Amino acid sequence: MTVETLDDRKVFVADFGVACTGSPSGGGSVSFTAIYDAQHSLEEAGGFVAFSLDQPRLTCVTSQVSSLAEGDTVTVPVDSTNTDYTVRVVMSDGTGITEFSLEKQ
């Protein structure tokens, strides 16, 4: 038995998401709502100095982004500025939610 349904997750994305635009490689554009997260992780390269690695992601409803693929461009409002990212990894969880791992252009 699942604890939450896709409808529950859609409400979460709608309530906490931002309006994004995707540009599929085949042309056109896709408007969708997604939760933007830019987690930072501290990485050590084997020396005395560590560095911070930015890992931006979008969490969205799969049916809204089914035309987007790896290599496509998405525009996300970050800190009141539209920022373009390249989709590097598409991770569908099989329950109707997809995460995009992004790289800033």
N, C-alpha and C positions, 0 to 999 in steps of 0.2 A: 504494500500500500504506500503510495507516495504521500509525502507530507504537504507538498504544494503542487498546484497544477500549472499548466502553461498560462492560463488566464491570470493566476496570481502573479506570475513572473512578468506578464505583460503590464500589469498595473504598476509593478515596481519600476520597470523601465520607463513607463509613461510619467510617473511621478518624479523620478530622480534623473531622467535623461535630458539630453540636449539635442536640439535639431541639427542634424548632420546632412551632408550631401555627398553622394558617391558618384564617381565617373567610371562606369564600366569600360573596358577596353574596346568593346563593340560600338561604343558611342552612346550618347544620351546621358541622362542623369537620373539618380535615384535619391529621393528625400526619405529620411528615416530618423527615428529617435534612438539614441544609444546612451549608455552610461559610460562616460570617459573616466579613465583612471590612469594616472602616470606614477606608478610605484617606483620608488628609488631603492636600489640595493647597493650595499657597500661591497665592492669587490677588491680582493687583494691579488696582486700579480706576482707574489713571491718575494716581495721586497718589503721595505719599511713604509712605503706610501700606498695607501688605499685610495680608490677613486669611486665616485658615485656613478652608477649606471642607470639611466632613465629607461623605463619599460612601459611605454604608453600602450593602452588597450582600449577597445570598445566592446561593450556587451550589448547585444541587440537581439531583436526578435528575428529569427531565421527567415520567416516569410517576407519580411521587409527588405532583406539584403541578399536574396537568393541569386540576383544577377551580378553580384560583386565577387571578385576572385582575387587571388594573390597577384600583386603587381598593379592593381587598380588604385586610383587615388580617391581619398576621402578628405573632406573639409570639415573640421571640427572647431567650434568656438571655444577657444582656450584663453582664459583671462581677458575676456572682451575683445579678442582678436581672432579672426578666422585663420586657422593654421592647416596647411596641407600635409597629409601623411600618405605614405605608400603602404598598402596592405601587404604585410610580409607572410603572415600565417593566418589561415582561416580555420577556426576550431569550432565545429558544430558539436554540441553535446548530445544530440539525438533526442532531445526533449523539446525542441523548438527554440532554443537559445543558441546564438553563435557569438563567439569572441573573435575579434580581430587583433592580432599583434601588429603594431604599427611601427613605421620608421619615419621620422620627420624628414621632409624634403628640403 
